[in-house]
Amino acid sequence: MLDTAIHLIFGGLFIGFIIVWVVQLVRVLRQRRIHKYTDPMRAMDITGRVRQLKVRGDEDEAVRLVQDELAMPINKARSWVKSI
């Protein structure tokens, strides 16, 4: 019984680790989409401003910011803002 519990705990931890790793990988890949349009430092700045706008509930303003700052097409800008 103890062996079964240990195996279940370690199996659950391993599966949890894999899930967290995949989620982080998806976040990194979504962040890299903006690097086609600007350098990494500016991308971090714009990402921070977009997050602030989204927290305030101004998602449309965030889309306009990305569109104006990066000359990104509106559908890509909207998709990128939603992914943050």
PyMOL Python script that loads the backbone (N, CA, C, O; Angstrom):
from pymol import cmd

cmd.read_pdbstr("""\
ATOM      1  N   MET A   1       0.823  -1.195   0.000  1.00  0.00           N
ATOM      2  CA  MET A   1       0.000   0.000   0.000  1.00  0.00           C
ATOM      3  C   MET A   1       0.864   1.255   0.000  1.00  0.00           C
ATOM      4  O   MET A   1       0.583   2.210  -0.724  1.00  0.00           O
ATOM      5  N   LEU A   2       1.920   1.250   0.816  1.00  0.00           N
ATOM      6  CA  LEU A   2       2.824   2.400   0.873  1.00  0.00           C
ATOM      7  C   LEU A   2       3.560   2.569  -0.457  1.00  0.00           C
ATOM      8  O   LEU A   2       3.769   3.689  -0.922  1.00  0.00           O
ATOM      9  N   ASP A   3       3.946   1.452  -1.058  1.00  0.00           N
ATOM     10  CA  ASP A   3       4.611   1.524  -2.364  1.00  0.00           C
ATOM     11  C   ASP A   3       3.694   2.122  -3.417  1.00  0.00           C
ATOM     12  O   ASP A   3       4.132   2.919  -4.248  1.00  0.00           O
ATOM     13  N   THR A   4       2.430   1.743  -3.386  1.00  0.00           N
ATOM     14  CA  THR A   4       1.460   2.271  -4.342  1.00  0.00           C
ATOM     15  C   THR A   4       1.273   3.767  -4.145  1.00  0.00           C
ATOM     16  O   THR A   4       1.204   4.521  -5.116  1.00  0.00           O
ATOM     17  N   ALA A   5       1.189   4.199  -2.892  1.00  0.00           N
ATOM     18  CA  ALA A   5       1.023   5.630  -2.596  1.00  0.00           C
ATOM     19  C   ALA A   5       2.238   6.424  -3.069  1.00  0.00           C
ATOM     20  O   ALA A   5       2.094   7.506  -3.639  1.00  0.00           O
ATOM     21  N   ILE A   6       3.418   5.893  -2.835  1.00  0.00           N
ATOM     22  CA  ILE A   6       4.647   6.585  -3.271  1.00  0.00           C
ATOM     23  C   ILE A   6       4.685   6.691  -4.787  1.00  0.00           C
ATOM     24  O   ILE A   6       5.027   7.741  -5.330  1.00  0.00           O
ATOM     25  N   HIS A   7       4.338   5.614  -5.469  1.00  0.00           N
ATOM     26  CA  HIS A   7       4.318   5.647  -6.936  1.00  0.00           C
ATOM     27  C   HIS A   7       3.293   6.644  -7.458  1.00  0.00           C
ATOM     28  O   HIS A   7       3.562   7.358  -8.424  1.00  0.00           O
ATOM     29  N   LEU A   8       2.131   6.702  -6.836  1.00  0.00           N
ATOM     30  CA  LEU A   8       1.110   7.659  -7.258  1.00  0.00           C
ATOM     31  C   LEU A   8       1.553   9.099  -7.019  1.00  0.00           C
ATOM     32  O   LEU A   8       1.323   9.972  -7.856  1.00  0.00           O
ATOM     33  N   ILE A   9       2.188   9.344  -5.874  1.00  0.00           N
ATOM     34  CA  ILE A   9       2.656  10.702  -5.566  1.00  0.00           C
ATOM     35  C   ILE A   9       3.715  11.141  -6.570  1.00  0.00           C
ATOM     36  O   ILE A   9       3.628  12.236  -7.126  1.00  0.00           O
ATOM     37  N   PHE A  10       4.717  10.289  -6.804  1.00  0.00           N
ATOM     38  CA  PHE A  10       5.765  10.657  -7.752  1.00  0.00           C
ATOM     39  C   PHE A  10       5.244  10.741  -9.184  1.00  0.00           C
ATOM     40  O   PHE A  10       5.686  11.590  -9.959  1.00  0.00           O
ATOM     41  N   GLY A  11       4.320   9.876  -9.530  1.00  0.00           N
ATOM     42  CA  GLY A  11       3.702   9.952 -10.860  1.00  0.00           C
ATOM     43  C   GLY A  11       2.925  11.251 -11.024  1.00  0.00           C
ATOM     44  O   GLY A  11       3.007  11.899 -12.067  1.00  0.00           O
ATOM     45  N   GLY A  12       2.171  11.632  -9.994  1.00  0.00           N
ATOM     46  CA  GLY A  12       1.421  12.891 -10.031  1.00  0.00           C
ATOM     47  C   GLY A  12       2.348  14.095 -10.115  1.00  0.00           C
ATOM     48  O   GLY A  12       2.082  15.036 -10.862  1.00  0.00           O
ATOM     49  N   LEU A  13       3.429  14.067  -9.353  1.00  0.00           N
ATOM     50  CA  LEU A  13       4.400  15.170  -9.416  1.00  0.00           C
ATOM     51  C   LEU A  13       5.040  15.263 -10.800  1.00  0.00           C
ATOM     52  O   LEU A  13       5.238  16.359 -11.323  1.00  0.00           O
ATOM     53  N   PHE A  14       5.359  14.121 -11.388  1.00  0.00           N
ATOM     54  CA  PHE A  14       5.962  14.117 -12.719  1.00  0.00           C
ATOM     55  C   PHE A  14       4.991  14.671 -13.760  1.00  0.00           C
ATOM     56  O   PHE A  14       5.374  15.484 -14.602  1.00  0.00           O
ATOM     57  N   ILE A  15       3.752  14.237 -13.701  1.00  0.00           N
ATOM     58  CA  ILE A  15       2.749  14.733 -14.648  1.00  0.00           C
ATOM     59  C   ILE A  15       2.516  16.224 -14.434  1.00  0.00           C
ATOM     60  O   ILE A  15       2.377  16.974 -15.400  1.00  0.00           O
ATOM     61  N   GLY A  16       2.471  16.659 -13.177  1.00  0.00           N
ATOM     62  CA  GLY A  16       2.328  18.081 -12.883  1.00  0.00           C
ATOM     63  C   GLY A  16       3.490  18.890 -13.434  1.00  0.00           C
ATOM     64  O   GLY A  16       3.291  19.968 -13.993  1.00  0.00           O
ATOM     65  N   PHE A  17       4.705  18.372 -13.278  1.00  0.00           N
ATOM     66  CA  PHE A  17       5.880  19.044 -13.820  1.00  0.00           C
ATOM     67  C   PHE A  17       5.794  19.173 -15.339  1.00  0.00           C
ATOM     68  O   PHE A  17       6.111  20.226 -15.893  1.00  0.00           O
ATOM     69  N   ILE A  18       5.375  18.124 -16.000  1.00  0.00           N
ATOM     70  CA  ILE A  18       5.245  18.151 -17.461  1.00  0.00           C
ATOM     71  C   ILE A  18       4.205  19.187 -17.878  1.00  0.00           C
ATOM     72  O   ILE A  18       4.425  19.920 -18.842  1.00  0.00           O
ATOM     73  N   ILE A  19       3.084  19.262 -17.177  1.00  0.00           N
ATOM     74  CA  ILE A  19       2.035  20.227 -17.517  1.00  0.00           C
ATOM     75  C   ILE A  19       2.542  21.653 -17.339  1.00  0.00           C
ATOM     76  O   ILE A  19       2.322  22.502 -18.203  1.00  0.00           O
ATOM     77  N   VAL A  20       3.221  21.922 -16.222  1.00  0.00           N
ATOM     78  CA  VAL A  20       3.772  23.265 -15.984  1.00  0.00           C
ATOM     79  C   VAL A  20       4.799  23.609 -17.054  1.00  0.00           C
ATOM     80  O   VAL A  20       4.837  24.743 -17.532  1.00  0.00           O
ATOM     81  N   TRP A  21       5.628  22.649 -17.433  1.00  0.00           N
ATOM     82  CA  TRP A  21       6.650  22.893 -18.446  1.00  0.00           C
ATOM     83  C   TRP A  21       6.014  23.234 -19.796  1.00  0.00           C
ATOM     84  O   TRP A  21       6.478  24.141 -20.487  1.00  0.00           O
ATOM     85  N   VAL A  22       4.966  22.520 -20.169  1.00  0.00           N
ATOM     86  CA  VAL A  22       4.286  22.776 -21.443  1.00  0.00           C
ATOM     87  C   VAL A  22       3.632  24.162 -21.425  1.00  0.00           C
ATOM     88  O   VAL A  22       3.697  24.884 -22.420  1.00  0.00           O
ATOM     89  N   VAL A  23       3.009  24.538 -20.314  1.00  0.00           N
ATOM     90  CA  VAL A  23       2.380  25.853 -20.209  1.00  0.00           C
ATOM     91  C   VAL A  23       3.430  26.954 -20.347  1.00  0.00           C
ATOM     92  O   VAL A  23       3.201  27.942 -21.045  1.00  0.00           O
ATOM     93  N   GLN A  24       4.572  26.794 -19.692  1.00  0.00           N
ATOM     94  CA  GLN A  24       5.646  27.790 -19.807  1.00  0.00           C
ATOM     95  C   GLN A  24       6.173  27.861 -21.239  1.00  0.00           C
ATOM     96  O   GLN A  24       6.475  28.947 -21.734  1.00  0.00           O
ATOM     97  N   LEU A  25       6.285  26.728 -21.899  1.00  0.00           N
ATOM     98  CA  LEU A  25       6.759  26.696 -23.281  1.00  0.00           C
ATOM     99  C   LEU A  25       5.802  27.449 -24.197  1.00  0.00           C
ATOM    100  O   LEU A  25       6.238  28.199 -25.070  1.00  0.00           O
ATOM    101  N   VAL A  26       4.513  27.256 -24.004  1.00  0.00           N
ATOM    102  CA  VAL A  26       3.517  27.961 -24.814  1.00  0.00           C
ATOM    103  C   VAL A  26       3.622  29.467 -24.578  1.00  0.00           C
ATOM    104  O   VAL A  26       3.545  30.244 -25.529  1.00  0.00           O
ATOM    105  N   ARG A  27       3.795  29.887 -23.329  1.00  0.00           N
ATOM    106  CA  ARG A  27       3.943  31.320 -23.031  1.00  0.00           C
ATOM    107  C   ARG A  27       5.163  31.905 -23.726  1.00  0.00           C
ATOM    108  O   ARG A  27       5.087  32.991 -24.300  1.00  0.00           O
ATOM    109  N   VAL A  28       6.279  31.200 -23.680  1.00  0.00           N
ATOM    110  CA  VAL A  28       7.506  31.696 -24.314  1.00  0.00           C
ATOM    111  C   VAL A  28       7.310  31.806 -25.822  1.00  0.00           C
ATOM    112  O   VAL A  28       7.724  32.791 -26.433  1.00  0.00           O
ATOM    113  N   LEU A  29       6.689  30.812 -26.414  1.00  0.00           N
ATOM    114  CA  LEU A  29       6.490  30.849 -27.864  1.00  0.00           C
ATOM    115  C   LEU A  29       5.565  31.996 -28.258  1.00  0.00           C
ATOM    116  O   LEU A  29       5.776  32.621 -29.297  1.00  0.00           O
ATOM    117  N   ARG A  30       4.543  32.286 -27.448  1.00  0.00           N
ATOM    118  CA  ARG A  30       3.660  33.407 -27.751  1.00  0.00           C
ATOM    119  C   ARG A  30       4.384  34.731 -27.590  1.00  0.00           C
ATOM    120  O   ARG A  30       4.147  35.665 -28.356  1.00  0.00           O
ATOM    121  N   GLN A  31       5.267  34.822 -26.598  1.00  0.00           N
ATOM    122  CA  GLN A  31       6.021  36.047 -26.404  1.00  0.00           C
ATOM    123  C   GLN A  31       6.965  36.296 -27.581  1.00  0.00           C
ATOM    124  O   GLN A  31       7.192  37.443 -27.967  1.00  0.00           O
ATOM    125  N   ARG A  32       7.504  35.235 -28.138  1.00  0.00           N
ATOM    126  CA  ARG A  32       8.462  35.396 -29.231  1.00  0.00           C
ATOM    127  C   ARG A  32       7.825  35.885 -30.518  1.00  0.00           C
ATOM    128  O   ARG A  32       8.523  36.357 -31.416  1.00  0.00           O
ATOM    129  N   ARG A  33       6.495  35.776 -30.617  1.00  0.00           N
ATOM    130  CA  ARG A  33       5.838  36.259 -31.835  1.00  0.00           C
ATOM    131  C   ARG A  33       6.067  37.744 -32.025  1.00  0.00           C
ATOM    132  O   ARG A  33       6.120  38.212 -33.162  1.00  0.00           O
ATOM    133  N   ILE A  34       6.205  38.496 -30.952  1.00  0.00           N
ATOM    134  CA  ILE A  34       6.383  39.937 -31.060  1.00  0.00           C
ATOM    135  C   ILE A  34       7.806  40.299 -31.483  1.00  0.00           C
ATOM    136  O   ILE A  34       8.035  41.404 -31.976  1.00  0.00           O
ATOM    137  N   HIS A  35       8.749  39.407 -31.305  1.00  0.00           N
ATOM    138  CA  HIS A  35      10.132  39.720 -31.635  1.00  0.00           C
ATOM    139  C   HIS A  35      10.360  39.900 -33.135  1.00  0.00           C
ATOM    140  O   HIS A  35      11.406  40.407 -33.541  1.00  0.00           O
ATOM    141  N   LYS A  36       9.404  39.495 -33.957  1.00  0.00           N
ATOM    142  CA  LYS A  36       9.513  39.771 -35.392  1.00  0.00           C
ATOM    143  C   LYS A  36       9.365  41.269 -35.655  1.00  0.00           C
ATOM    144  O   LYS A  36       9.868  41.786 -36.653  1.00  0.00           O
ATOM    145  N   TYR A  37       8.674  41.954 -34.753  1.00  0.00           N
ATOM    146  CA  TYR A  37       8.338  43.350 -34.977  1.00  0.00           C
ATOM    147  C   TYR A  37       9.262  44.326 -34.257  1.00  0.00           C
ATOM    148  O   TYR A  37       9.326  45.494 -34.639  1.00  0.00           O
ATOM    149  N   THR A  38       9.973  43.887 -33.235  1.00  0.00           N
ATOM    150  CA  THR A  38      10.801  44.810 -32.465  1.00  0.00           C
ATOM    151  C   THR A  38      11.887  44.055 -31.711  1.00  0.00           C
ATOM    152  O   THR A  38      11.933  42.825 -31.735  1.00  0.00           O
ATOM    153  N   ASP A  39      12.763  44.808 -31.038  1.00  0.00           N
ATOM    154  CA  ASP A  39      13.848  44.198 -30.277  1.00  0.00           C
ATOM    155  C   ASP A  39      13.330  43.697 -28.920  1.00  0.00           C
ATOM    156  O   ASP A  39      12.249  44.097 -28.489  1.00  0.00           O
ATOM    157  N   PRO A  40      14.090  42.829 -28.250  1.00  0.00           N
ATOM    158  CA  PRO A  40      13.603  42.228 -26.995  1.00  0.00           C
ATOM    159  C   PRO A  40      13.327  43.236 -25.872  1.00  0.00           C
ATOM    160  O   PRO A  40      12.358  43.061 -25.134  1.00  0.00           O
ATOM    161  N   MET A  41      14.137  44.274 -25.719  1.00  0.00           N
ATOM    162  CA  MET A  41      13.913  45.244 -24.642  1.00  0.00           C
ATOM    163  C   MET A  41      12.613  46.013 -24.867  1.00  0.00           C
ATOM    164  O   MET A  41      11.831  46.206 -23.936  1.00  0.00           O
ATOM    165  N   ARG A  42      12.390  46.439 -26.072  1.00  0.00           N
ATOM    166  CA  ARG A  42      11.155  47.165 -26.384  1.00  0.00           C
ATOM    167  C   ARG A  42       9.953  46.230 -26.268  1.00  0.00           C
ATOM    168  O   ARG A  42       8.875  46.651 -25.847  1.00  0.00           O
ATOM    169  N   ALA A  43      10.134  44.978 -26.637  1.00  0.00           N
ATOM    170  CA  ALA A  43       9.053  44.001 -26.517  1.00  0.00           C
ATOM    171  C   ALA A  43       8.648  43.817 -25.056  1.00  0.00           C
ATOM    172  O   ALA A  43       7.461  43.700 -24.750  1.00  0.00           O
ATOM    173  N   MET A  44       9.633  43.790 -24.151  1.00  0.00           N
ATOM    174  CA  MET A  44       9.315  43.656 -22.726  1.00  0.00           C
ATOM    175  C   MET A  44       8.558  44.880 -22.233  1.00  0.00           C
ATOM    176  O   MET A  44       7.629  44.754 -21.435  1.00  0.00           O
ATOM    177  N   ASP A  45       8.947  46.065 -22.702  1.00  0.00           N
ATOM    178  CA  ASP A  45       8.261  47.292 -22.304  1.00  0.00           C
ATOM    179  C   ASP A  45       6.807  47.293 -22.784  1.00  0.00           C
ATOM    180  O   ASP A  45       5.891  47.604 -22.023  1.00  0.00           O
ATOM    181  N   ILE A  46       6.616  46.944 -24.037  1.00  0.00           N
ATOM    182  CA  ILE A  46       5.261  46.917 -24.602  1.00  0.00           C
ATOM    183  C   ILE A  46       4.424  45.840 -23.912  1.00  0.00           C
ATOM    184  O   ILE A  46       3.239  46.048 -23.649  1.00  0.00           O
ATOM    185  N   THR A  47       5.033  44.699 -23.620  1.00  0.00           N
ATOM    186  CA  THR A  47       4.321  43.633 -22.919  1.00  0.00           C
ATOM    187  C   THR A  47       3.848  44.111 -21.550  1.00  0.00           C
ATOM    188  O   THR A  47       2.721  43.825 -21.146  1.00  0.00           O
ATOM    189  N   GLY A  48       4.700  44.833 -20.842  1.00  0.00           N
ATOM    190  CA  GLY A  48       4.323  45.367 -19.537  1.00  0.00           C
ATOM    191  C   GLY A  48       3.178  46.358 -19.626  1.00  0.00           C
ATOM    192  O   GLY A  48       2.255  46.329 -18.811  1.00  0.00           O
ATOM    193  N   ARG A  49       3.239  47.233 -20.616  1.00  0.00           N
ATOM    194  CA  ARG A  49       2.158  48.213 -20.781  1.00  0.00           C
ATOM    195  C   ARG A  49       0.850  47.533 -21.176  1.00  0.00           C
ATOM    196  O   ARG A  49      -0.223  47.935 -20.726  1.00  0.00           O
ATOM    197  N   VAL A  50       0.940  46.500 -22.021  1.00  0.00           N
ATOM    198  CA  VAL A  50      -0.266  45.767 -22.421  1.00  0.00           C
ATOM    199  C   VAL A  50      -0.878  45.074 -21.209  1.00  0.00           C
ATOM    200  O   VAL A  50      -2.098  45.086 -21.041  1.00  0.00           O
ATOM    201  N   ARG A  51      -0.048  44.473 -20.365  1.00  0.00           N
ATOM    202  CA  ARG A  51      -0.576  43.824 -19.158  1.00  0.00           C
ATOM    203  C   ARG A  51      -1.275  44.828 -18.252  1.00  0.00           C
ATOM    204  O   ARG A  51      -2.333  44.532 -17.697  1.00  0.00           O
ATOM    205  N   GLN A  52      -0.690  46.017 -18.098  1.00  0.00           N
ATOM    206  CA  GLN A  52      -1.321  47.050 -17.267  1.00  0.00           C
ATOM    207  C   GLN A  52      -2.680  47.445 -17.838  1.00  0.00           C
ATOM    208  O   GLN A  52      -3.653  47.585 -17.097  1.00  0.00           O
ATOM    209  N   LEU A  53      -2.741  47.622 -19.143  1.00  0.00           N
ATOM    210  CA  LEU A  53      -4.013  47.986 -19.765  1.00  0.00           C
ATOM    211  C   LEU A  53      -5.050  46.874 -19.606  1.00  0.00           C
ATOM    212  O   LEU A  53      -6.225  47.149 -19.366  1.00  0.00           O
ATOM    213  N   LYS A  54      -4.617  45.625 -19.739  1.00  0.00           N
ATOM    214  CA  LYS A  54      -5.557  44.522 -19.591  1.00  0.00           C
ATOM    215  C   LYS A  54      -6.068  44.421 -18.162  1.00  0.00           C
ATOM    216  O   LYS A  54      -7.236  44.100 -17.945  1.00  0.00           O
ATOM    217  N   VAL A  55      -5.210  44.690 -17.184  1.00  0.00           N
ATOM    218  CA  VAL A  55      -5.649  44.660 -15.791  1.00  0.00           C
ATOM    219  C   VAL A  55      -6.716  45.719 -15.555  1.00  0.00           C
ATOM    220  O   VAL A  55      -7.664  45.492 -14.802  1.00  0.00           O
ATOM    221  N   ARG A  56      -6.566  46.863 -16.190  1.00  0.00           N
ATOM    222  CA  ARG A  56      -7.548  47.946 -16.064  1.00  0.00           C
ATOM    223  C   ARG A  56      -8.818  47.668 -16.856  1.00  0.00           C
ATOM    224  O   ARG A  56      -9.820  48.362 -16.682  1.00  0.00           O
ATOM    225  N   GLY A  57      -8.786  46.671 -17.715  1.00  0.00           N
ATOM    226  CA  GLY A  57      -9.959  46.341 -18.519  1.00  0.00           C
ATOM    227  C   GLY A  57      -9.989  47.052 -19.861  1.00  0.00           C
ATOM    228  O   GLY A  57     -11.034  47.097 -20.511  1.00  0.00           O
ATOM    229  N   ASP A  58      -8.867  47.605 -20.285  1.00  0.00           N
ATOM    230  CA  ASP A  58      -8.779  48.340 -21.549  1.00  0.00           C
ATOM    231  C   ASP A  58      -8.110  47.485 -22.624  1.00  0.00           C
ATOM    232  O   ASP A  58      -7.052  47.846 -23.139  1.00  0.00           O
ATOM    233  N   GLU A  59      -8.723  46.356 -22.959  1.00  0.00           N
ATOM    234  CA  GLU A  59      -8.121  45.469 -23.950  1.00  0.00           C
ATOM    235  C   GLU A  59      -8.088  46.110 -25.338  1.00  0.00           C
ATOM    236  O   GLU A  59      -7.131  45.914 -26.087  1.00  0.00           O
ATOM    237  N   ASP A  60      -9.117  46.868 -25.682  1.00  0.00           N
ATOM    238  CA  ASP A  60      -9.123  47.550 -26.986  1.00  0.00           C
ATOM    239  C   ASP A  60      -7.999  48.584 -27.068  1.00  0.00           C
ATOM    240  O   ASP A  60      -7.367  48.744 -28.112  1.00  0.00           O
ATOM    241  N   GLU A  61      -7.762  49.273 -25.974  1.00  0.00           N
ATOM    242  CA  GLU A  61      -6.658  50.239 -25.929  1.00  0.00           C
ATOM    243  C   GLU A  61      -5.317  49.524 -26.076  1.00  0.00           C
ATOM    244  O   GLU A  61      -4.403  50.037 -26.722  1.00  0.00           O
ATOM    245  N   ALA A  62      -5.203  48.355 -25.482  1.00  0.00           N
ATOM    246  CA  ALA A  62      -3.974  47.571 -25.598  1.00  0.00           C
ATOM    247  C   ALA A  62      -3.747  47.145 -27.050  1.00  0.00           C
ATOM    248  O   ALA A  62      -2.615  47.162 -27.532  1.00  0.00           O
ATOM    249  N   VAL A  63      -4.817  46.766 -27.742  1.00  0.00           N
ATOM    250  CA  VAL A  63      -4.688  46.381 -29.153  1.00  0.00           C
ATOM    251  C   VAL A  63      -4.231  47.582 -29.976  1.00  0.00           C
ATOM    252  O   VAL A  63      -3.366  47.455 -30.844  1.00  0.00           O
ATOM    253  N   ARG A  64      -4.816  48.752 -29.700  1.00  0.00           N
ATOM    254  CA  ARG A  64      -4.404  49.964 -30.422  1.00  0.00           C
ATOM    255  C   ARG A  64      -2.941  50.310 -30.135  1.00  0.00           C
ATOM    256  O   ARG A  64      -2.214  50.735 -31.032  1.00  0.00           O
ATOM    257  N   LEU A  65      -2.515  50.129 -28.891  1.00  0.00           N
ATOM    258  CA  LEU A  65      -1.120  50.393 -28.529  1.00  0.00           C
ATOM    259  C   LEU A  65      -0.181  49.510 -29.336  1.00  0.00           C
ATOM    260  O   LEU A  65       0.798  49.993 -29.905  1.00  0.00           O
ATOM    261  N   VAL A  66      -0.479  48.223 -29.384  1.00  0.00           N
ATOM    262  CA  VAL A  66       0.372  47.288 -30.129  1.00  0.00           C
ATOM    263  C   VAL A  66       0.358  47.633 -31.607  1.00  0.00           C
ATOM    264  O   VAL A  66       1.395  47.603 -32.269  1.00  0.00           O
ATOM    265  N   GLN A  67      -0.810  47.960 -32.120  1.00  0.00           N
ATOM    266  CA  GLN A  67      -0.928  48.317 -33.536  1.00  0.00           C
ATOM    267  C   GLN A  67      -0.119  49.572 -33.856  1.00  0.00           C
ATOM    268  O   GLN A  67       0.596  49.614 -34.858  1.00  0.00           O
ATOM    269  N   ASP A  68      -0.231  50.592 -33.009  1.00  0.00           N
ATOM    270  CA  ASP A  68       0.476  51.852 -33.262  1.00  0.00           C
ATOM    271  C   ASP A  68       1.979  51.725 -33.064  1.00  0.00           C
ATOM    272  O   ASP A  68       2.760  52.239 -33.866  1.00  0.00           O
ATOM    273  N   GLU A  69       2.385  51.046 -32.005  1.00  0.00           N
ATOM    274  CA  GLU A  69       3.808  50.952 -31.682  1.00  0.00           C
ATOM    275  C   GLU A  69       4.579  50.046 -32.650  1.00  0.00           C
ATOM    276  O   GLU A  69       5.731  50.320 -32.986  1.00  0.00           O
ATOM    277  N   LEU A  70       3.930  48.968 -33.089  1.00  0.00           N
ATOM    278  CA  LEU A  70       4.657  47.957 -33.865  1.00  0.00           C
ATOM    279  C   LEU A  70       4.204  47.834 -35.309  1.00  0.00           C
ATOM    280  O   LEU A  70       4.789  47.072 -36.079  1.00  0.00           O
ATOM    281  N   ALA A  71       3.182  48.566 -35.682  1.00  0.00           N
ATOM    282  CA  ALA A  71       2.617  48.456 -37.031  1.00  0.00           C
ATOM    283  C   ALA A  71       2.229  47.015 -37.337  1.00  0.00           C
ATOM    284  O   ALA A  71       2.431  46.518 -38.445  1.00  0.00           O
ATOM    285  N   MET A  72       1.671  46.363 -36.335  1.00  0.00           N
ATOM    286  CA  MET A  72       1.228  44.975 -36.457  1.00  0.00           C
ATOM    287  C   MET A  72      -0.201  44.983 -36.987  1.00  0.00           C
ATOM    288  O   MET A  72      -1.001  45.820 -36.568  1.00  0.00           O
ATOM    289  N   PRO A  73      -0.537  44.085 -37.885  1.00  0.00           N
ATOM    290  CA  PRO A  73      -1.917  44.008 -38.371  1.00  0.00           C
ATOM    291  C   PRO A  73      -2.887  43.773 -37.208  1.00  0.00           C
ATOM    292  O   PRO A  73      -2.534  43.137 -36.215  1.00  0.00           O
ATOM    293  N   ILE A  74      -4.097  44.287 -37.342  1.00  0.00           N
ATOM    294  CA  ILE A  74      -5.045  44.274 -36.232  1.00  0.00           C
ATOM    295  C   ILE A  74      -5.380  42.869 -35.753  1.00  0.00           C
ATOM    296  O   ILE A  74      -5.511  42.650 -34.548  1.00  0.00           O
ATOM    297  N   ASN A  75      -5.522  41.918 -36.660  1.00  0.00           N
ATOM    298  CA  ASN A  75      -5.872  40.558 -36.221  1.00  0.00           C
ATOM    299  C   ASN A  75      -4.730  39.922 -35.439  1.00  0.00           C
ATOM    300  O   ASN A  75      -4.976  39.204 -34.470  1.00  0.00           O
ATOM    301  N   LYS A  76      -3.490  40.171 -35.841  1.00  0.00           N
ATOM    302  CA  LYS A  76      -2.345  39.646 -35.089  1.00  0.00           C
ATOM    303  C   LYS A  76      -2.188  40.380 -33.767  1.00  0.00           C
ATOM    304  O   LYS A  76      -1.860  39.772 -32.749  1.00  0.00           O
ATOM    305  N   ALA A  77      -2.422  41.684 -33.783  1.00  0.00           N
ATOM    306  CA  ALA A  77      -2.310  42.467 -32.544  1.00  0.00           C
ATOM    307  C   ALA A  77      -3.352  41.995 -31.533  1.00  0.00           C
ATOM    308  O   ALA A  77      -3.038  41.828 -30.355  1.00  0.00           O
ATOM    309  N   ARG A  78      -4.572  41.781 -31.977  1.00  0.00           N
ATOM    310  CA  ARG A  78      -5.634  41.325 -31.075  1.00  0.00           C
ATOM    311  C   ARG A  78      -5.304  39.942 -30.521  1.00  0.00           C
ATOM    312  O   ARG A  78      -5.485  39.684 -29.331  1.00  0.00           O
ATOM    313  N   SER A  79      -4.826  39.064 -31.380  1.00  0.00           N
ATOM    314  CA  SER A  79      -4.454  37.719 -30.945  1.00  0.00           C
ATOM    315  C   SER A  79      -3.319  37.772 -29.938  1.00  0.00           C
ATOM    316  O   SER A  79      -3.340  37.049 -28.942  1.00  0.00           O
ATOM    317  N   TRP A  80      -2.330  38.618 -30.184  1.00  0.00           N
ATOM    318  CA  TRP A  80      -1.176  38.720 -29.278  1.00  0.00           C
ATOM    319  C   TRP A  80      -1.600  39.297 -27.938  1.00  0.00           C
ATOM    320  O   TRP A  80      -1.159  38.819 -26.892  1.00  0.00           O
ATOM    321  N   VAL A  81      -2.444  40.310 -27.953  1.00  0.00           N
ATOM    322  CA  VAL A  81      -2.910  40.906 -26.697  1.00  0.00           C
ATOM    323  C   VAL A  81      -3.708  39.893 -25.894  1.00  0.00           C
ATOM    324  O   VAL A  81      -3.569  39.837 -24.672  1.00  0.00           O
ATOM    325  N   LYS A  82      -4.532  39.100 -26.540  1.00  0.00           N
ATOM    326  CA  LYS A  82      -5.313  38.084 -25.828  1.00  0.00           C
ATOM    327  C   LYS A  82      -4.417  37.010 -25.230  1.00  0.00           C
ATOM    328  O   LYS A  82      -4.750  36.426 -24.199  1.00  0.00           O
ATOM    329  N   SER A  83      -3.289  36.748 -25.867  1.00  0.00           N
ATOM    330  CA  SER A  83      -2.407  35.681 -25.381  1.00  0.00           C
ATOM    331  C   SER A  83      -1.609  36.095 -24.153  1.00  0.00           C
ATOM    332  O   SER A  83      -1.037  35.244 -23.472  1.00  0.00           O
ATOM    333  N   ILE A  84      -1.563  37.379 -23.866  1.00  0.00           N
ATOM    334  CA  ILE A  84      -0.789  37.859 -22.711  1.00  0.00           C
ATOM    335  C   ILE A  84      -1.659  37.818 -21.482  1.00  0.00           C
ATOM    336  O   ILE A  84      -1.208  38.179 -20.395  1.00  0.00           O
TER     337      ILE A  84
END
""", "prot")
cmd.dss("prot")
cmd.show_as("cartoon", "prot")
cmd.util.cbc("prot")
cmd.orient("prot")
